[in-house]
Amino acid sequence: MTDTSGEPRRMRITGLHHVTLITRNLDATTSFYRDLLGLALVEQAANEDDPDARHFWFGDAEGRAGTLLSFLEYPAMPEGSVGVGSTHHLALAVDSSEELDAWRDYLRGRGVQTTDVFERGRFRSLYLRDPDGHILELATRV
């Protein structure tokens, strides 16, 4: 690989593309991520590696890398355990403190349990769980 000057370009990671999670029920997952949180359902397909499993992608309306959450549906899979090698939580960004407070009120008004808003120094955040128990953090950008 070379850059525009003809010099060898060092390989580098340029960002997060997507995160894939396991769900028991893609209908409940769709209700949560699309209908409640407002993410776009950008693709519905069978999993290319396991054609018997449904695979849905949520993100921004264009399905851009860095906004994508992918879900594989396995209704009979046992619950996971927390520990080394598992994911603790994923954080979704909101633009302002006022918007974070509005999210807290909106979610609680729809029966979703959330933590209080935490002051994190560089940002503020709150936590909630999706229908499968994944921990989500809503965090201000800065």
A tleap script that builds the chain and sets N, CA, C and O, in Angstrom:
source leaprc.protein.ff14SB
mol = sequence {
  NMET THR ASP THR SER GLY GLU PRO ARG ARG
  MET ARG ILE THR GLY LEU HIE HIE VAL THR
  LEU ILE THR ARG ASN LEU ASP ALA THR THR
  SER PHE TYR ARG ASP LEU LEU GLY LEU ALA
  LEU VAL GLU GLN ALA ALA ASN GLU ASP ASP
  PRO ASP ALA ARG HIE PHE TRP PHE GLY ASP
  ALA GLU GLY ARG ALA GLY THR LEU LEU SER
  PHE LEU GLU TYR PRO ALA MET PRO GLU GLY
  SER VAL GLY VAL GLY SER THR HIE HIE LEU
  ALA LEU ALA VAL ASP SER SER GLU GLU LEU
  ASP ALA TRP ARG ASP TYR LEU ARG GLY ARG
  GLY VAL GLN THR THR ASP VAL PHE GLU ARG
  GLY ARG PHE ARG SER LEU TYR LEU ARG ASP
  PRO ASP GLY HIE ILE LEU GLU LEU ALA THR
  ARG CVAL
}
set mol.1.N position { 0.846 -1.179 0.000 }
set mol.1.CA position { 0.000 0.000 0.000 }
set mol.1.C position { 0.885 1.233 0.000 }
set mol.1.O position { 1.901 1.288 0.694 }
set mol.2.N position { 0.487 2.214 -0.784 }
set mol.2.CA position { 1.225 3.476 -0.798 }
set mol.2.C position { 0.254 4.626 -0.642 }
set mol.2.O position { -0.919 4.513 -0.999 }
set mol.3.N position { 0.751 5.755 -0.098 }
set mol.3.CA position { -0.082 6.948 0.001 }
set mol.3.C position { 0.119 7.794 -1.257 }
set mol.3.O position { 0.808 7.360 -2.180 }
set mol.4.N position { -0.460 8.978 -1.311 }
set mol.4.CA position { -0.396 9.811 -2.524 }
set mol.4.C position { 1.012 10.289 -2.838 }
set mol.4.O position { 1.280 10.681 -3.974 }
set mol.5.N position { 1.918 10.269 -1.869 }
set mol.5.CA position { 3.301 10.696 -2.134 }
set mol.5.C position { 4.154 9.548 -2.646 }
set mol.5.O position { 5.328 9.743 -2.962 }
set mol.6.N position { 3.579 8.352 -2.733 }
set mol.6.CA position { 4.344 7.203 -3.173 }
set mol.6.C position { 5.043 6.473 -2.045 }
set mol.6.O position { 5.653 5.426 -2.264 }
set mol.7.N position { 4.960 7.015 -0.838 }
set mol.7.CA position { 5.576 6.388 0.335 }
set mol.7.C position { 4.683 5.244 0.827 }
set mol.7.O position { 3.459 5.297 0.702 }
set mol.8.N position { 5.321 4.208 1.388 }
set mol.8.CA position { 4.504 3.131 1.972 }
set mol.8.C position { 3.588 3.684 3.065 }
set mol.8.O position { 4.017 4.475 3.905 }
set mol.9.N position { 2.360 3.271 3.045 }
set mol.9.CA position { 1.384 3.711 4.047 }
set mol.9.C position { 1.329 2.677 5.154 }
set mol.9.O position { 1.202 1.480 4.898 }
set mol.10.N position { 1.425 3.145 6.371 }
set mol.10.CA position { 1.319 2.267 7.519 }
set mol.10.C position { -0.135 1.845 7.692 }
set mol.10.O position { -1.035 2.680 7.594 }
set mol.11.N position { -0.375 0.574 7.946 }
set mol.11.CA position { -1.743 0.106 8.201 }
set mol.11.C position { -2.235 0.738 9.494 }
set mol.11.O position { -1.453 0.965 10.416 }
set mol.12.N position { -3.538 1.023 9.562 }
set mol.12.CA position { -4.095 1.587 10.787 }
set mol.12.C position { -5.577 1.266 10.874 }
set mol.12.O position { -6.247 1.055 9.863 }
set mol.13.N position { -6.061 1.236 12.074 }
set mol.13.CA position { -7.488 1.101 12.342 }
set mol.13.C position { -8.087 2.501 12.262 }
set mol.13.O position { -7.554 3.435 12.861 }
set mol.14.N position { -9.177 2.655 11.535 }
set mol.14.CA position { -9.750 3.992 11.330 }
set mol.14.C position { -11.047 4.211 12.096 }
set mol.14.O position { -11.625 5.295 12.016 }
set mol.15.N position { -11.515 3.221 12.829 }
set mol.15.CA position { -12.735 3.409 13.614 }
set mol.15.C position { -13.436 2.086 13.847 }
set mol.15.O position { -12.969 1.030 13.420 }
set mol.16.N position { -14.548 2.163 14.520 }
set mol.16.CA position { -15.379 0.997 14.795 }
set mol.16.C position { -16.367 0.834 13.649 }
set mol.16.O position { -17.038 1.798 13.279 }
set mol.17.N position { -16.472 -0.350 13.086 }
set mol.17.CA position { -17.414 -0.599 11.989 }
set mol.17.C position { -18.788 -0.970 12.544 }
set mol.17.O position { -19.771 -0.287 12.255 }
set mol.18.N position { -18.871 -2.038 13.332 }
set mol.18.CA position { -20.142 -2.460 13.929 }
set mol.18.C position { -19.874 -3.363 15.126 }
set mol.18.O position { -18.753 -3.821 15.349 }
set mol.19.N position { -20.925 -3.602 15.878 }
set mol.19.CA position { -20.916 -4.546 16.985 }
set mol.19.C position { -22.037 -5.534 16.706 }
set mol.19.O position { -23.134 -5.130 16.319 }
set mol.20.N position { -21.778 -6.829 16.898 }
set mol.20.CA position { -22.804 -7.855 16.703 }
set mol.20.C position { -23.167 -8.465 18.050 }
set mol.20.O position { -22.298 -8.848 18.833 }
set mol.21.N position { -24.467 -8.546 18.302 }
set mol.21.CA position { -25.002 -9.103 19.536 }
set mol.21.C position { -25.924 -10.279 19.203 }
set mol.21.O position { -26.425 -10.387 18.084 }
set mol.22.N position { -26.138 -11.144 20.173 }
set mol.22.CA position { -27.050 -12.279 20.040 }
set mol.22.C position { -28.375 -11.893 20.693 }
set mol.22.O position { -28.399 -11.293 21.768 }
set mol.23.N position { -29.473 -12.244 20.032 }
set mol.23.CA position { -30.808 -11.995 20.574 }
set mol.23.C position { -31.647 -13.260 20.497 }
set mol.23.O position { -31.427 -14.120 19.643 }
set mol.24.N position { -32.604 -13.357 21.398 }
set mol.24.CA position { -33.568 -14.462 21.344 }
set mol.24.C position { -34.691 -14.175 20.368 }
set mol.24.O position { -35.230 -15.085 19.739 }
set mol.25.N position { -35.046 -12.878 20.244 }
set mol.25.CA position { -36.260 -12.533 19.516 }
set mol.25.C position { -36.036 -11.240 18.740 }
set mol.25.O position { -36.025 -10.157 19.325 }
set mol.26.N position { -35.859 -11.350 17.430 }
set mol.26.CA position { -35.605 -10.158 16.624 }
set mol.26.C position { -36.813 -9.234 16.545 }
set mol.26.O position { -36.652 -8.043 16.279 }
set mol.27.N position { -38.018 -9.749 16.768 }
set mol.27.CA position { -39.187 -8.869 16.786 }
set mol.27.C position { -39.110 -7.933 17.995 }
set mol.27.O position { -39.354 -6.734 17.863 }
set mol.28.N position { -38.775 -8.470 19.169 }
set mol.28.CA position { -38.622 -7.636 20.372 }
set mol.28.C position { -37.436 -6.696 20.222 }
set mol.28.O position { -37.500 -5.542 20.646 }
set mol.29.N position { -36.355 -7.179 19.623 }
set mol.29.CA position { -35.172 -6.349 19.390 }
set mol.29.C position { -35.513 -5.198 18.452 }
set mol.29.O position { -35.078 -4.068 18.677 }
set mol.30.N position { -36.283 -5.469 17.404 }
set mol.30.CA position { -36.695 -4.422 16.467 }
set mol.30.C position { -37.580 -3.399 17.161 }
set mol.30.O position { -37.419 -2.196 16.956 }
set mol.31.N position { -38.508 -3.868 17.978 }
set mol.31.CA position { -39.359 -2.926 18.724 }
set mol.31.C position { -38.528 -2.013 19.605 }
set mol.31.O position { -38.840 -0.830 19.742 }
set mol.32.N position { -37.489 -2.541 20.195 }
set mol.32.CA position { -36.647 -1.759 21.096 }
set mol.32.C position { -35.746 -0.793 20.337 }
set mol.32.O position { -35.792 0.415 20.570 }
set mol.33.N position { -34.930 -1.317 19.435 }
set mol.33.CA position { -33.911 -0.483 18.782 }
set mol.33.C position { -34.494 0.447 17.712 }
set mol.33.O position { -34.052 1.589 17.581 }
set mol.34.N position { -35.465 -0.024 16.961 }
set mol.34.CA position { -36.055 0.826 15.921 }
set mol.34.C position { -37.171 1.690 16.485 }
set mol.34.O position { -37.142 2.915 16.365 }
set mol.35.N position { -38.170 1.035 17.111 }
set mol.35.CA position { -39.376 1.755 17.512 }
set mol.35.C position { -39.171 2.615 18.750 }
set mol.35.O position { -39.736 3.706 18.831 }
set mol.36.N position { -38.384 2.161 19.711 }
set mol.36.CA position { -38.158 2.924 20.939 }
set mol.36.C position { -36.967 3.869 20.808 }
set mol.36.O position { -37.083 5.057 21.110 }
set mol.37.N position { -35.817 3.350 20.360 }
set mol.37.CA position { -34.607 4.166 20.291 }
set mol.37.C position { -34.470 4.945 18.987 }
set mol.37.O position { -33.694 5.899 18.921 }
set mol.38.N position { -35.205 4.559 17.954 }
set mol.38.CA position { -35.202 5.329 16.716 }
set mol.38.C position { -34.099 5.006 15.727 }
set mol.38.O position { -33.890 5.762 14.779 }
set mol.39.N position { -33.379 3.893 15.921 }
set mol.39.CA position { -32.383 3.503 14.933 }
set mol.39.C position { -33.096 2.957 13.694 }
set mol.39.O position { -34.178 2.381 13.801 }
set mol.40.N position { -32.502 3.135 12.549 }
set mol.40.CA position { -33.077 2.600 11.314 }
set mol.40.C position { -32.766 1.105 11.225 }
set mol.40.O position { -31.670 0.669 11.576 }
set mol.41.N position { -33.734 0.332 10.755 }
set mol.41.CA position { -33.492 -1.067 10.419 }
set mol.41.C position { -32.969 -1.054 8.985 }
set mol.41.O position { -33.747 -0.904 8.043 }
set mol.42.N position { -31.659 -1.211 8.814 }
set mol.42.CA position { -31.044 -1.000 7.512 }
set mol.42.C position { -30.911 -2.278 6.685 }
set mol.42.O position { -30.728 -2.208 5.469 }
set mol.43.N position { -31.001 -3.435 7.321 }
set mol.43.CA position { -30.937 -4.678 6.560 }
set mol.43.C position { -31.538 -5.812 7.362 }
set mol.43.O position { -31.328 -5.923 8.570 }
set mol.44.N position { -32.299 -6.662 6.661 }
set mol.44.CA position { -32.841 -7.892 7.232 }
set mol.44.C position { -32.430 -9.022 6.301 }
set mol.44.O position { -32.735 -8.992 5.109 }
set mol.45.N position { -31.742 -10.014 6.841 }
set mol.45.CA position { -31.265 -11.095 5.983 }
set mol.45.C position { -31.029 -12.341 6.821 }
set mol.45.O position { -31.165 -12.327 8.044 }
set mol.46.N position { -30.678 -13.399 6.144 }
set mol.46.CA position { -30.180 -14.582 6.831 }
set mol.46.C position { -28.694 -14.360 7.081 }
set mol.46.O position { -28.026 -13.658 6.322 }
set mol.47.N position { -28.191 -14.954 8.132 }
set mol.47.CA position { -26.765 -14.874 8.432 }
set mol.47.C position { -26.007 -15.659 7.361 }
set mol.47.O position { -26.284 -16.837 7.137 }
set mol.48.N position { -25.064 -15.013 6.712 }
set mol.48.CA position { -24.305 -15.684 5.654 }
set mol.48.C position { -23.534 -16.896 6.170 }
set mol.48.O position { -23.322 -17.854 5.427 }
set mol.49.N position { -23.112 -16.865 7.439 }
set mol.49.CA position { -22.368 -17.985 8.015 }
set mol.49.C position { -23.281 -19.069 8.571 }
set mol.49.O position { -22.842 -20.201 8.776 }
set mol.50.N position { -24.552 -18.735 8.819 }
set mol.50.CA position { -25.528 -19.669 9.369 }
set mol.50.C position { -26.892 -19.307 8.783 }
set mol.50.O position { -27.652 -18.568 9.409 }
set mol.51.N position { -27.213 -19.816 7.591 }
set mol.51.CA position { -28.429 -19.408 6.891 }
set mol.51.C position { -29.732 -19.660 7.651 }
set mol.51.O position { -30.767 -19.105 7.282 }
set mol.52.N position { -29.709 -20.483 8.703 }
set mol.52.CA position { -30.920 -20.711 9.496 }
set mol.52.C position { -31.168 -19.603 10.513 }
set mol.52.O position { -32.235 -19.557 11.125 }
set mol.53.N position { -30.208 -18.721 10.701 }
set mol.53.CA position { -30.338 -17.630 11.683 }
set mol.53.C position { -30.641 -16.321 10.964 }
set mol.53.O position { -30.004 -15.988 9.965 }
set mol.54.N position { -31.628 -15.578 11.487 }
set mol.54.CA position { -31.900 -14.251 10.940 }
set mol.54.C position { -30.838 -13.275 11.446 }
set mol.54.O position { -30.314 -13.421 12.550 }
set mol.55.N position { -30.532 -12.270 10.609 }
set mol.55.CA position { -29.492 -11.296 10.919 }
set mol.55.C position { -30.021 -9.921 10.530 }
set mol.55.O position { -30.249 -9.652 9.350 }
set mol.56.N position { -30.217 -9.041 11.527 }
set mol.56.CA position { -30.720 -7.692 11.299 }
set mol.56.C position { -29.626 -6.692 11.637 }
set mol.56.O position { -28.819 -6.912 12.540 }
set mol.57.N position { -29.615 -5.589 10.893 }
set mol.57.CA position { -28.658 -4.504 11.108 }
set mol.57.C position { -29.419 -3.222 11.392 }
set mol.57.O position { -30.336 -2.868 10.650 }
set mol.58.N position { -29.053 -2.524 12.453 }
set mol.58.CA position { -29.631 -1.232 12.818 }
set mol.58.C position { -28.525 -0.188 12.800 }
set mol.58.O position { -27.368 -0.502 13.081 }
set mol.59.N position { -28.872 1.045 12.474 }
set mol.59.CA position { -27.891 2.121 12.479 }
set mol.59.C position { -28.519 3.408 12.004 }
set mol.59.O position { -29.722 3.616 12.157 }
set mol.60.N position { -27.702 4.275 11.425 }
set mol.60.CA position { -28.278 5.490 10.853 }
set mol.60.C position { -28.985 5.124 9.547 }
set mol.60.O position { -28.849 4.000 9.062 }
set mol.61.N position { -29.736 6.063 8.980 }
set mol.61.CA position { -30.560 5.781 7.802 }
set mol.61.C position { -29.740 5.275 6.611 }
set mol.61.O position { -30.258 4.526 5.783 }
set mol.62.N position { -28.470 5.674 6.518 }
set mol.62.CA position { -27.620 5.245 5.412 }
set mol.62.C position { -26.875 3.938 5.720 }
set mol.62.O position { -26.223 3.382 4.835 }
set mol.63.N position { -26.961 3.451 6.939 }
set mol.63.CA position { -26.248 2.231 7.305 }
set mol.63.C position { -24.751 2.388 7.315 }
set mol.63.O position { -24.019 1.464 6.961 }
set mol.64.N position { -24.283 3.574 7.725 }
set mol.64.CA position { -22.838 3.857 7.711 }
set mol.64.C position { -22.105 3.099 8.815 }
set mol.64.O position { -22.603 2.940 9.929 }
set mol.65.N position { -20.919 2.644 8.469 }
set mol.65.CA position { -20.034 2.027 9.457 }
set mol.65.C position { -19.831 2.994 10.606 }
set mol.65.O position { -19.744 4.205 10.403 }
set mol.66.N position { -19.758 2.461 11.797 }
set mol.66.CA position { -19.608 3.293 12.989 }
set mol.66.C position { -20.931 3.570 13.667 }
set mol.66.O position { -20.961 3.992 14.823 }
set mol.67.N position { -22.048 3.333 12.949 }
set mol.67.CA position { -23.375 3.504 13.555 }
set mol.67.C position { -24.079 2.166 13.714 }
set mol.67.O position { -25.178 2.111 14.265 }
set mol.68.N position { -23.473 1.097 13.245 }
set mol.68.CA position { -24.178 -0.168 13.074 }
set mol.68.C position { -24.136 -1.088 14.292 }
set mol.68.O position { -23.090 -1.311 14.902 }
set mol.69.N position { -25.315 -1.609 14.618 }
set mol.69.CA position { -25.469 -2.704 15.564 }
set mol.69.C position { -26.104 -3.842 14.784 }
set mol.69.O position { -27.117 -3.652 14.111 }
set mol.70.N position { -25.519 -5.005 14.871 }
set mol.70.CA position { -25.984 -6.174 14.154 }
set mol.70.C position { -26.470 -7.189 15.189 }
set mol.70.O position { -25.871 -7.333 16.254 }
set mol.71.N position { -27.557 -7.888 14.870 }
set mol.71.CA position { -28.129 -8.873 15.786 }
set mol.71.C position { -28.356 -10.184 15.063 }
set mol.71.O position { -28.945 -10.218 13.983 }
set mol.72.N position { -27.881 -11.270 15.671 }
set mol.72.CA position { -28.137 -12.621 15.198 }
set mol.72.C position { -29.188 -13.228 16.114 }
set mol.72.O position { -29.081 -13.137 17.337 }
set mol.73.N position { -30.215 -13.853 15.515 }
set mol.73.CA position { -31.308 -14.426 16.312 }
set mol.73.C position { -31.077 -15.914 16.542 }
set mol.73.O position { -30.998 -16.704 15.601 }
set mol.74.N position { -30.969 -16.278 17.833 }
set mol.74.CA position { -30.841 -17.659 18.259 }
set mol.74.C position { -31.790 -17.874 19.432 }
set mol.74.O position { -31.388 -17.707 20.583 }
set mol.75.N position { -33.057 -18.246 19.160 }
set mol.75.CA position { -34.063 -18.355 20.226 }
set mol.75.C position { -33.750 -19.390 21.303 }
set mol.75.O position { -34.159 -19.211 22.450 }
set mol.76.N position { -33.042 -20.460 20.973 }
set mol.76.CA position { -32.801 -21.534 21.933 }
set mol.76.C position { -31.446 -21.456 22.613 }
set mol.76.O position { -31.136 -22.302 23.451 }
set mol.77.N position { -30.636 -20.472 22.280 }
set mol.77.CA position { -29.301 -20.376 22.866 }
set mol.77.C position { -29.409 -20.025 24.358 }
set mol.77.O position { -30.244 -19.205 24.739 }
set mol.78.N position { -28.572 -20.640 25.203 }
set mol.78.CA position { -28.632 -20.303 26.635 }
set mol.78.C position { -28.140 -18.881 26.895 }
set mol.78.O position { -27.437 -18.287 26.077 }
set mol.79.N position { -28.526 -18.352 28.057 }
set mol.79.CA position { -28.055 -17.021 28.441 }
set mol.79.C position { -26.549 -17.032 28.610 }
set mol.79.O position { -25.957 -18.034 29.012 }
set mol.80.N position { -25.941 -15.898 28.295 }
set mol.80.CA position { -24.502 -15.757 28.453 }
set mol.80.C position { -24.132 -15.490 29.900 }
set mol.80.O position { -24.996 -15.247 30.742 }
set mol.81.N position { -22.853 -15.537 30.174 }
set mol.81.CA position { -22.379 -15.191 31.507 }
set mol.81.C position { -21.383 -14.040 31.376 }
set mol.81.O position { -20.665 -13.915 30.383 }
set mol.82.N position { -21.369 -13.219 32.398 }
set mol.82.CA position { -20.468 -12.067 32.405 }
set mol.82.C position { -19.105 -12.519 32.889 }
set mol.82.O position { -18.997 -13.239 33.882 }
set mol.83.N position { -18.083 -12.105 32.199 }
set mol.83.CA position { -16.734 -12.447 32.595 }
set mol.83.C position { -15.755 -12.076 31.507 }
set mol.83.O position { -16.114 -11.436 30.518 }
set mol.84.N position { -14.534 -12.478 31.696 }
set mol.84.CA position { -13.494 -12.214 30.715 }
set mol.84.C position { -13.923 -12.830 29.382 }
set mol.84.O position { -14.347 -13.984 29.322 }
set mol.85.N position { -13.806 -12.046 28.335 }
set mol.85.CA position { -14.213 -12.495 27.013 }
set mol.85.C position { -15.629 -12.096 26.642 }
set mol.85.O position { -16.035 -12.254 25.490 }
set mol.86.N position { -16.391 -11.578 27.607 }
set mol.86.CA position { -17.730 -11.086 27.302 }
set mol.86.C position { -17.677 -9.565 27.205 }
set mol.86.O position { -16.687 -8.942 27.586 }
set mol.87.N position { -18.737 -8.988 26.700 }
set mol.87.CA position { -18.823 -7.534 26.595 }
set mol.87.C position { -19.619 -7.008 27.773 }
set mol.87.O position { -20.697 -7.523 28.069 }
set mol.88.N position { -19.111 -6.001 28.441 }
set mol.88.CA position { -19.828 -5.423 29.576 }
set mol.88.C position { -20.996 -4.572 29.124 }
set mol.88.O position { -22.127 -4.792 29.557 }
set mol.89.N position { -20.736 -3.590 28.248 }
set mol.89.CA position { -21.806 -2.737 27.741 }
set mol.89.C position { -21.373 -2.080 26.449 }
set mol.89.O position { -20.197 -2.108 26.088 }
set mol.90.N position { -22.330 -1.491 25.757 }
set mol.90.CA position { -22.001 -0.657 24.617 }
set mol.90.C position { -22.646 0.700 24.843 }
set mol.90.O position { -23.720 0.802 25.435 }
set mol.91.N position { -21.979 1.734 24.365 }
set mol.91.CA position { -22.430 3.109 24.589 }
set mol.91.C position { -22.875 3.725 23.271 }
set mol.91.O position { -22.189 3.625 22.253 }
set mol.92.N position { -24.036 4.361 23.314 }
set mol.92.CA position { -24.583 5.092 22.177 }
set mol.92.C position { -24.514 6.575 22.502 }
set mol.92.O position { -24.784 6.982 23.632 }
set mol.93.N position { -24.153 7.381 21.515 }
set mol.93.CA position { -23.939 8.815 21.744 }
set mol.93.C position { -25.209 9.621 21.541 }
set mol.93.O position { -26.014 9.343 20.652 }
set mol.94.N position { -25.366 10.634 22.396 }
set mol.94.CA position { -26.382 11.671 22.218 }
set mol.94.C position { -25.639 13.006 22.183 }
set mol.94.O position { -24.518 13.114 22.681 }
set mol.95.N position { -26.270 14.019 21.592 }
set mol.95.CA position { -25.546 15.255 21.309 }
set mol.95.C position { -25.378 16.220 22.478 }
set mol.95.O position { -24.470 17.050 22.448 }
set mol.96.N position { -26.231 16.138 23.515 }
set mol.96.CA position { -26.147 17.157 24.557 }
set mol.96.C position { -26.666 16.623 25.891 }
set mol.96.O position { -27.320 15.581 25.950 }
set mol.97.N position { -26.362 17.357 26.950 }
set mol.97.CA position { -26.876 17.018 28.278 }
set mol.97.C position { -28.393 17.116 28.316 }
set mol.97.O position { -29.059 16.299 28.951 }
set mol.98.N position { -28.936 18.120 27.634 }
set mol.98.CA position { -30.390 18.296 27.603 }
set mol.98.C position { -31.054 17.103 26.914 }
set mol.98.O position { -32.107 16.633 27.344 }
set mol.99.N position { -30.425 16.620 25.843 }
set mol.99.CA position { -30.980 15.468 25.139 }
set mol.99.C position { -30.883 14.212 26.007 }
set mol.99.O position { -31.799 13.389 26.003 }
set mol.100.N position { -29.801 14.059 26.739 }
set mol.100.CA position { -29.670 12.909 27.640 }
set mol.100.C position { -30.774 12.925 28.687 }
set mol.100.O position { -31.386 11.894 28.962 }
set mol.101.N position { -31.029 14.087 29.271 }
set mol.101.CA position { -32.119 14.193 30.256 }
set mol.101.C position { -33.466 13.864 29.619 }
set mol.101.O position { -34.306 13.213 30.240 }
set mol.102.N position { -33.672 14.314 28.377 }
set mol.102.CA position { -34.918 14.016 27.669 }
set mol.102.C position { -35.037 12.512 27.400 }
set mol.102.O position { -36.127 11.952 27.517 }
set mol.103.N position { -33.936 11.858 27.043 }
set mol.103.CA position { -33.954 10.408 26.851 }
set mol.103.C position { -34.349 9.696 28.144 }
set mol.103.O position { -35.165 8.776 28.124 }
set mol.104.N position { -33.772 10.121 29.265 }
set mol.104.CA position { -34.115 9.504 30.556 }
set mol.104.C position { -35.616 9.597 30.786 }
set mol.104.O position { -36.255 8.603 31.132 }
set mol.105.N position { -36.177 10.777 30.597 }
set mol.105.CA position { -37.606 10.977 30.843 }
set mol.105.C position { -38.452 10.182 29.848 }
set mol.105.O position { -39.448 9.567 30.228 }
set mol.106.N position { -38.060 10.196 28.589 }
set mol.106.CA position { -38.777 9.463 27.538 }
set mol.106.C position { -38.799 7.964 27.842 }
set mol.106.O position { -39.852 7.328 27.796 }
set mol.107.N position { -37.625 7.409 28.155 }
set mol.107.CA position { -37.544 5.978 28.421 }
set mol.107.C position { -38.328 5.591 29.664 }
set mol.107.O position { -39.076 4.614 29.639 }
set mol.108.N position { -38.175 6.325 30.732 }
set mol.108.CA position { -38.924 6.034 31.956 }
set mol.108.C position { -40.418 6.159 31.729 }
set mol.108.O position { -41.202 5.394 32.292 }
set mol.109.N position { -40.819 7.127 30.900 }
set mol.109.CA position { -42.232 7.300 30.583 }
set mol.109.C position { -42.813 6.133 29.795 }
set mol.109.O position { -44.032 5.974 29.737 }
set mol.110.N position { -41.972 5.331 29.199 }
set mol.110.CA position { -42.403 4.143 28.454 }
set mol.110.C position { -42.101 2.854 29.205 }
set mol.110.O position { -42.114 1.770 28.621 }
set mol.111.N position { -41.827 2.973 30.503 }
set mol.111.CA position { -41.643 1.803 31.347 }
set mol.111.C position { -40.271 1.168 31.284 }
set mol.111.O position { -40.088 0.061 31.790 }
set mol.112.N position { -39.297 1.837 30.677 }
set mol.112.CA position { -37.932 1.305 30.607 }
set mol.112.C position { -37.162 1.810 31.823 }
set mol.112.O position { -37.072 3.018 32.047 }
set mol.113.N position { -36.614 0.900 32.598 }
set mol.113.CA position { -35.827 1.297 33.764 }
set mol.113.C position { -34.487 1.846 33.306 }
set mol.113.O position { -33.813 1.250 32.465 }
set mol.114.N position { -34.108 2.983 33.864 }
set mol.114.CA position { -32.792 3.562 33.604 }
set mol.114.C position { -32.165 3.954 34.935 }
set mol.114.O position { -32.855 4.114 35.943 }
set mol.115.N position { -30.871 4.102 34.918 }
set mol.115.CA position { -30.200 4.671 36.078 }
set mol.115.C position { -30.456 6.171 36.081 }
set mol.115.O position { -31.000 6.719 35.122 }
set mol.116.N position { -30.072 6.814 37.136 }
set mol.116.CA position { -30.008 8.267 37.115 }
set mol.116.C position { -28.862 8.660 36.190 }
set mol.116.O position { -28.065 7.810 35.793 }
set mol.117.N position { -28.778 9.921 35.851 }
set mol.117.CA position { -27.684 10.414 35.014 }
set mol.117.C position { -26.427 10.536 35.874 }
set mol.117.O position { -26.456 11.106 36.965 }
set mol.118.N position { -25.324 9.991 35.362 }
set mol.118.CA position { -24.042 10.059 36.043 }
set mol.118.C position { -23.192 11.157 35.424 }
set mol.118.O position { -23.175 11.329 34.206 }
set mol.119.N position { -22.489 11.895 36.269 }
set mol.119.CA position { -21.508 12.882 35.819 }
set mol.119.C position { -20.175 12.157 35.705 }
set mol.119.O position { -19.649 11.660 36.701 }
set mol.120.N position { -19.626 12.095 34.495 }
set mol.120.CA position { -18.411 11.323 34.235 }
set mol.120.C position { -17.174 12.187 34.041 }
set mol.120.O position { -16.136 11.676 33.623 }
set mol.121.N position { -17.255 13.474 34.333 }
set mol.121.CA position { -16.120 14.360 34.078 }
set mol.121.C position { -16.198 14.913 32.672 }
set mol.121.O position { -16.665 16.034 32.470 }
set mol.122.N position { -15.743 14.137 31.694 }
set mol.122.CA position { -15.760 14.595 30.296 }
set mol.122.C position { -17.122 14.431 29.637 }
set mol.122.O position { -17.379 15.050 28.605 }
set mol.123.N position { -18.001 13.609 30.208 }
set mol.123.CA position { -19.321 13.396 29.622 }
set mol.123.C position { -20.295 12.981 30.717 }
set mol.123.O position { -19.896 12.696 31.847 }
set mol.124.N position { -21.578 12.951 30.365 }
set mol.124.CA position { -22.647 12.476 31.257 }
set mol.124.C position { -23.266 11.240 30.614 }
set mol.124.O position { -23.241 11.096 29.392 }
set mol.125.N position { -23.823 10.349 31.433 }
set mol.125.CA position { -24.414 9.144 30.852 }
set mol.125.C position { -25.442 8.520 31.784 }
set mol.125.O position { -25.532 8.855 32.965 }
set mol.126.N position { -26.214 7.601 31.212 }
set mol.126.CA position { -27.146 6.767 31.970 }
set mol.126.C position { -27.117 5.371 31.372 }
set mol.126.O position { -26.638 5.172 30.255 }
set mol.127.N position { -27.634 4.405 32.124 }
set mol.127.CA position { -27.620 3.010 31.694 }
set mol.127.C position { -29.025 2.446 31.669 }
set mol.127.O position { -29.901 2.866 32.426 }
set mol.128.N position { -29.222 1.475 30.771 }
set mol.128.CA position { -30.466 0.729 30.667 }
set mol.128.C position { -30.141 -0.627 30.073 }
set mol.128.O position { -28.996 -0.878 29.697 }
set mol.129.N position { -31.129 -1.504 29.982 }
set mol.129.CA position { -30.934 -2.827 29.380 }
set mol.129.C position { -31.923 -3.023 28.241 }
set mol.129.O position { -33.056 -2.543 28.285 }
set mol.130.N position { -31.462 -3.748 27.209 }
set mol.130.CA position { -32.362 -4.085 26.105 }
set mol.130.C position { -33.140 -5.347 26.478 }
set mol.130.O position { -32.906 -5.902 27.551 }
set mol.131.N position { -34.060 -5.821 25.627 }
set mol.131.CA position { -34.884 -6.989 25.987 }
set mol.131.C position { -34.100 -8.259 26.301 }
set mol.131.O position { -34.610 -9.126 27.011 }
set mol.132.N position { -32.876 -8.395 25.794 }
set mol.132.CA position { -32.065 -9.570 26.099 }
set mol.132.C position { -31.134 -9.361 27.283 }
set mol.132.O position { -30.379 -10.263 27.647 }
set mol.133.N position { -31.182 -8.177 27.888 }
set mol.133.CA position { -30.347 -7.899 29.047 }
set mol.133.C position { -29.019 -7.249 28.735 }
set mol.133.O position { -28.237 -6.997 29.651 }
set mol.134.N position { -28.730 -6.961 27.451 }
set mol.134.CA position { -27.499 -6.237 27.138 }
set mol.134.C position { -27.542 -4.869 27.812 }
set mol.134.O position { -28.567 -4.188 27.783 }
set mol.135.N position { -26.429 -4.474 28.415 }
set mol.135.CA position { -26.351 -3.164 29.054 }
set mol.135.C position { -26.006 -2.120 27.993 }
set mol.135.O position { -25.025 -2.259 27.262 }
set mol.136.N position { -26.819 -1.085 27.924 }
set mol.136.CA position { -26.588 0.049 27.027 }
set mol.136.C position { -26.314 1.283 27.859 }
set mol.136.O position { -26.932 1.495 28.902 }
set mol.137.N position { -25.399 2.078 27.397 }
set mol.137.CA position { -25.128 3.381 28.001 }
set mol.137.C position { -25.493 4.423 26.962 }
set mol.137.O position { -25.094 4.306 25.804 }
set mol.138.N position { -26.246 5.439 27.358 }
set mol.138.CA position { -26.441 6.620 26.527 }
set mol.138.C position { -25.510 7.672 27.090 }
set mol.138.O position { -25.582 8.001 28.274 }
set mol.139.N position { -24.630 8.204 26.246 }
set mol.139.CA position { -23.586 9.114 26.718 }
set mol.139.C position { -23.524 10.358 25.849 }
set mol.139.O position { -23.651 10.290 24.627 }
set mol.140.N position { -23.325 11.503 26.508 }
set mol.140.CA position { -23.121 12.735 25.750 }
set mol.140.C position { -21.781 12.645 25.034 }
set mol.140.O position { -20.873 11.955 25.496 }
set mol.141.N position { -21.654 13.337 23.912 }
set mol.141.CA position { -20.418 13.253 23.122 }
set mol.141.C position { -19.225 13.810 23.888 }
set mol.141.O position { -18.135 13.246 23.795 }
set mol.142.N position { -19.385 14.881 24.629 }
set mol.142.CA position { -18.305 15.431 25.451 }
set mol.142.C position { -18.909 16.193 26.607 }
set mol.142.O position { -18.180 16.743 27.432 }
savepdb mol mol.pdb
quit
